Each structure stands twice: as C-alpha cells, then as structure tokens.
Amino acid sequence: MTANTEPGYRIVVGYTADDSGADALALGARIAGATEASLEVVMVLPIEARGGVVPRDPGHERRVKEQAQAWLAEASAGLGGAVDQALHIRYADSFAGGLVAAAHEFGARLVVVGPARGGLFGRTRIGSVASELLHSADVPVALAPVGARKLPVAAGLTRVTAAVGGTPGVVLEASVALARRAHAPLRLLSLVPIDLPAGVDTGLVNLTSTVAAEQALEGARRELPAGVEASAVVATGQTIEESVGALDWEPGELVLVGSSRLAAPSRLFLGGTATKMLRELPVPLIVVPRAAQTS
C-alpha cells in the first residue's frame, strides 16, 4: 500500500468496555489500517469521577481511573500492532460531548461510535450517544453496526459508497478522499425519495423517481475530480428500506451520507433518508456535516 501522504490524519474511537465499544474499536481500527491513520482510543468518564462532587473521594477517583486504564489496555492489546494507536481518558458531562472535545483536541477527521444494545446483527441501532453526536457534532461520525468486531482489521475497506442526492457536495468530496486514502473503489448510489400527491399512478411514481435518481448520479459524475473513476447504481424499490435491501453490499464496505438540509452549517443532523437507510443497511455508515473539511 502506498503511504498516506496526509500528515496527522487521526480517528477518534469512543470506547466502552462492552460489545458496543468492541464494535466501535474494530471499525475504527479497520478504517485506520486502510487509510494509515492514527487511532485515538478515548474512554470518556463522567465529570464526577474526577472529583466533581463533594465530598471528594481520592480513593474512588483512583480506582475508577485505574479500571478505565485497564479496560483500555485490554482493548489495545486485542489490536496488537495492526494500527498506530494511543489511549486516552477524558472527563466530560456527556460521553458525546467528551468525544467531540477529543476530536477537536487531536484534530481528528472522524469520530467512531458503537451501536446501542439490542440491535440486530449487522445493523446499526442508534443509542443516546450516537443520537447526541448526530445532532451536534461538527466532524463526520461513523456508526458501527452490531457485530463489526467480527470483521478483522486486515479486511480493510473494500469499497466506498457515496449516497448522493440532488447536490452531492461534501459527501462526494469526503467519499473521494476516503476512497483515495484507502485505495478502494468508489461507488455512487442514488437514493432520491420523491413525494407525489396521493392517488398518483404507481408506474408514474417509479418512473419519476428513476429519472430523478439518474439525474442525481449524472450530476455527481460531473463533479468527480479528473482521473477519479466510480461505478454507479440507482436503488429501486417502493421504499428506501426496500431499495437498500435489494442492493449488493460487501462486508468491508462503508457508506457515506450527508447530514440533513435542516442541519446548521458545519453541524450534523440525521435526515429522514439516512434514518430509513439505517434500518436495512448491513454495513457501517458515515454521516458528513454540511461543511465538513474533507481534504
């Protein structure tokens, strides 16, 4: 693999000592390994663990920190020397807030979090931490599906799929940059929901949706940098979920989507299309802020 020419490319993983944390760590390590990035593994402890409550108990603070350090060391040992990694403990009022602060501290380009408990294998279930990140973060957020830890780091990134709409913008830029760093093929995917009046003929709905989706793909192709090649696919189906479920997905694939148009500039907000995609998407999803830095 050609060395990554971009210095200081860092990925923050929000680690917890459970299956969700293992899934996040595995995905972060796989992306870091494929892109030759540095992995910043962060465990966020509540501010109270640093003496934020009275009376202060130094013994309790020490035990909490030692336990967190032990969990981090165990997680790091599981990765071996597969990726360049560093372990950190940070204190914050919320786990999501601590991760965003860590991303700023390290100049990270991506924050990775695990799924909530109770999700189906291979699917992503958004918990409170991911939800907060997806409504406030100013850096891209990667959502690990349940069972991401089952895929070895060496699997790398086998394909990068950009879910493009009428204005590909930063999603296309981020996808191109990631595919280049990972030396992975790029695929353009058009999922364009069309809202038509009730009672309109189903055939007309399908035809209108297909035309709009193909136009979106053509617009994305025109925005590709010179020398960048990409395959393209239009997802067809009666619903977003059905369209996503009918597509082929590779185990080592990543999908990138943009935050909703309702999001404030440089902030995330998960839109309706992305939310529906998550219900059927069997691979990790990266949500990109409207004005995220991508290169």
VOGU-3710 file (C-alpha; in Angstrom, 3 decimals, decimal comma):
1> mtantepgyr> 0,000/0,000/0,000  1,238/3,450/-0,855  1,968/5,514/2,244  -0,579/8,109/3,205  0,827/11,494/2,231  -1,504/13,434/4,516  0,233/14,003/7,868  -1,586/13,749/11,149  -4,739/12,034/9,921  -6,471/10,907/13,111
11> ivvgytadds> -9,584/8,951/14,012  -11,238/9,117/17,445  -12,970/5,992/18,739  -15,419/6,314/21,602  -14,600/3,196/23,627  -16,709/1,469/26,254  -15,860/-1,848/27,894  -18,655/-3,815/26,239  -19,667/-5,230/22,859  -20,632/-1,796/21,577
21> gadalalgar> -17,183/-0,458/22,383  -15,579/-3,501/20,753  -17,606/-2,875/17,586  -16,567/0,788/17,515  -12,920/-0,076/18,103  -12,923/-2,725/15,386  -14,437/-0,371/12,829  -12,103/2,464/13,784  -9,098/0,154/13,538  -10,209/-1,133/10,150
31> iagateasle> -10,577/2,390/8,764  -7,287/3,470/10,344  -5,470/0,444/8,955  -6,813/1,010/5,459  -6,000/4,732/5,462  -2,778/4,586/7,515  -4,337/6,894/10,073  -3,599/7,193/13,781  -6,238/5,809/16,125  -7,073/7,808/19,254
41> vvmvlpiear> -8,988/5,460/21,569  -10,923/7,572/24,063  -12,826/6,477/27,136  -14,976/9,291/28,494  -15,678/9,242/32,224  -18,329/11,371/33,928  -17,007/14,601/35,383  -17,918/13,325/38,866  -15,174/10,692/38,554  -12,615/13,493/38,678
51> ggvvprdpgh> -13,863/14,931/41,914  -16,757/16,922/40,533  -18,888/16,073/43,547  -18,460/16,890/47,211  -17,145/15,335/49,348  -14,258/14,326/47,120  -13,017/10,751/47,446  -9,475/10,444/46,030  -9,510/6,684/46,537  -12,659/6,263/44,472
61> errvkeqaqa> -11,297/8,547/41,739  -8,103/6,484/41,581  -9,969/3,183/41,372  -12,229/4,422/38,582  -9,281/5,704/36,584  -7,273/2,510/37,128  -10,203/0,396/35,959  -10,621/2,551/32,854  -6,898/2,282/32,114  -7,107/-1,499/32,469
71> wlaeasaglg> -10,035/-1,675/30,039  -8,191/0,489/27,525  -5,026/-1,584/27,820  -7,005/-4,773/27,250  -8,657/-3,287/24,175  -5,319/-2,089/22,828  -3,744/-5,499/23,337  -6,511/-7,022/21,247  -5,489/-4,856/18,302  -1,837/-5,766/18,605
81> gavdqalhir> 0,338/-3,773/16,243  -2,247/-3,608/13,495  -2,617/0,183/13,697  -0,892/3,191/15,195  -2,863/3,851/18,366  -2,930/5,921/21,532  -5,132/5,517/24,615  -6,826/8,375/26,427  -9,136/9,025/29,375  -11,165/12,204/29,276
91> yadsfagglv> -13,783/13,664/31,626  -16,959/15,345/30,441  -20,593/15,956/31,314  -21,620/13,647/28,472  -19,940/10,890/26,505  -20,778/12,574/23,194  -19,501/15,938/24,406  -16,258/14,337/25,519  -15,774/12,730/22,109  -16,352/15,990/20,235
101> aaahefgarl> -13,880/17,736/22,544  -11,354/14,941/21,938  -11,833/15,246/18,180  -11,015/18,955/18,445  -8,053/18,259/20,735  -6,475/15,756/18,347  -7,563/17,407/15,123  -9,425/14,217/14,213  -11,287/13,893/10,919  -13,671/11,178/12,118
111> vvvgparggl> -15,394/10,011/15,314  -16,444/6,350/15,540  -19,099/5,062/17,946  -20,732/1,706/18,514  -24,377/0,628/18,305  -26,918/0,687/21,099  -27,748/-2,581/22,822  -30,455/-4,792/21,431  -29,820/-4,223/17,736  -29,909/-6,928/15,102
121> fgrtrigsva> -26,607/-8,424/13,986  -25,176/-6,445/11,092  -27,479/-3,472/11,674  -26,855/-0,155/13,382  -29,043/0,876/16,289  -28,685/4,483/17,341  -28,355/4,995/21,073  -28,220/8,145/23,184  -24,530/8,833/22,452  -24,867/8,445/18,679
131> sellhsadvp> -28,083/10,457/18,713  -26,415/13,341/20,533  -23,458/13,247/18,153  -25,767/13,183/15,146  -27,457/16,343/16,363  -24,412/18,335/17,403  -21,051/17,122/16,041  -19,035/19,234/13,617  -16,905/16,316/12,384  -18,037/13,225/10,447
141> valapvgark> -19,404/10,420/12,608  -19,099/6,716/11,759  -21,752/4,366/13,121  -20,568/0,808/13,696  -23,158/-1,933/13,196  -23,726/-4,732/15,671  -21,040/-7,366/15,156  -18,482/-5,084/13,477  -15,904/-6,674/15,766  -16,293/-9,951/13,842
151> lpvaagltrv> -14,599/-8,483/10,747  -10,783/-8,491/11,089  -8,785/-5,285/10,796  -6,933/-6,816/7,854  -10,187/-6,848/5,865  -9,652/-3,146/5,236  -12,094/-1,121/3,152  -13,213/-2,987/0,054  -15,470/-0,249/-1,316  -16,609/3,286/-0,513
161> taavggtpgv> -20,192/4,139/-1,474  -21,340/7,738/-1,684  -25,090/8,165/-1,275  -25,696/11,199/-3,460  -28,796/13,317/-3,863  -29,524/16,374/-5,931  -26,492/18,232/-4,509  -23,653/15,746/-3,760  -21,328/18,439/-2,386  -19,273/17,469/0,653
171> vleasvalar> -20,480/13,855/0,614  -18,860/13,299/-2,761  -15,706/15,131/-1,693  -15,431/13,092/1,504  -16,084/9,824/-0,342  -13,454/10,555/-2,977  -10,920/11,486/-0,292  -11,618/8,331/1,723  -11,507/6,044/-1,323  -8,184/7,551/-2,355
181> rahaplrlls> -6,652/7,135/1,094  -7,871/3,549/1,349  -7,087/2,704/-2,279  -10,637/1,406/-2,501  -13,093/1,539/-5,418  -15,727/4,255/-5,304  -19,419/3,685/-5,969  -22,072/6,347/-6,441  -25,504/5,448/-5,102  -28,620/7,447/-5,817
191> lvpidlpagv> -31,493/7,248/-3,366  -33,875/10,052/-4,148  -37,248/9,942/-2,378  -39,993/11,610/-4,408  -43,086/12,949/-2,695  -46,034/12,907/-5,087  -49,722/13,508/-4,383  -51,753/10,590/-3,118  -53,528/8,623/-5,819  -50,865/9,111/-8,492
201> dtglvnltst> -50,288/6,005/-10,584  -47,545/3,767/-9,134  -45,893/3,422/-12,513  -45,622/7,197/-12,788  -44,128/7,384/-9,303  -41,483/4,785/-10,184  -40,671/6,468/-13,482  -40,354/9,892/-11,852  -38,167/8,511/-9,068  -35,887/6,701/-11,511
211> vaaeqalega> -35,434/9,786/-13,686  -34,617/11,929/-10,650  -32,172/9,323/-9,336  -30,379/9,074/-12,665  -30,135/12,857/-12,864  -28,579/12,902/-9,403  -25,991/10,345/-10,490  -25,163/12,301/-13,612  -24,666/15,425/-11,528  -22,338/13,526/-9,188
221> rrelpagvea> -20,315/12,167/-12,096  -19,764/15,694/-13,389  -18,393/16,732/-10,005  -15,839/13,916/-9,810  -12,243/15,164/-9,890  -10,240/14,472/-13,034  -8,862/10,938/-13,105  -11,294/9,588/-10,485  -13,420/6,678/-11,647  -16,564/5,421/-9,979
231> savvatgqti> -19,246/2,855/-10,612  -22,838/3,985/-10,240  -26,118/2,413/-9,216  -29,701/3,578/-8,882  -31,525/1,938/-5,979  -35,057/0,983/-6,962  -37,947/-0,055/-4,756  -41,208/1,109/-3,273  -39,432/2,387/-0,152  -35,929/3,465/0,869
241> eesvgaldwe> -35,655/0,356/3,025  -36,642/-1,900/0,128  -34,200/-0,144/-2,204  -31,301/-0,515/0,215  -32,126/-4,153/0,927  -32,068/-5,025/-2,768  -28,532/-3,738/-3,357  -25,335/-5,756/-3,100  -23,124/-4,909/-0,148  -19,575/-6,048/0,602
251> pgelvlvgss> -18,555/-6,900/4,183  -15,710/-4,378/4,063  -17,780/-1,552/2,596  -18,520/1,911/4,005  -21,389/4,217/3,055  -21,237/7,995/3,334  -24,290/10,245/3,534  -24,693/13,949/4,152  -26,471/15,465/7,101  -29,952/16,821/6,567
261> rlaapsrlfl> -30,503/20,187/4,884  -32,073/21,159/8,213  -28,662/20,967/9,888  -26,836/24,150/10,811  -23,659/24,747/8,790  -20,790/22,501/9,935  -23,140/20,502/12,149  -24,761/17,114/11,834  -28,434/16,285/11,718  -29,550/12,872/10,517
271> ggtatkmlre> -32,191/13,264/7,833  -35,138/11,032/7,045  -33,493/9,235/4,118  -30,400/8,302/6,153  -32,564/7,157/9,058  -34,520/4,856/6,760  -31,293/3,550/5,206  -30,005/2,516/8,630  -32,926/0,130/9,094  -31,647/-2,100/6,276
281> lpvplivvpr> -28,021/-1,108/5,774  -25,753/-4,078/6,622  -22,510/-2,035/6,594  -21,176/0,954/8,561  -22,479/4,437/7,801  -20,532/7,710/7,975  -22,562/10,905/8,296  -20,806/14,016/6,977  -21,621/17,563/8,163  -22,755/20,031/5,523
291> aaqts> -19,477/21,906/5,540  -17,028/19,352/6,880  -13,388/19,536/5,918  -12,686/16,623/3,600  -9,205/17,051/2,202
//
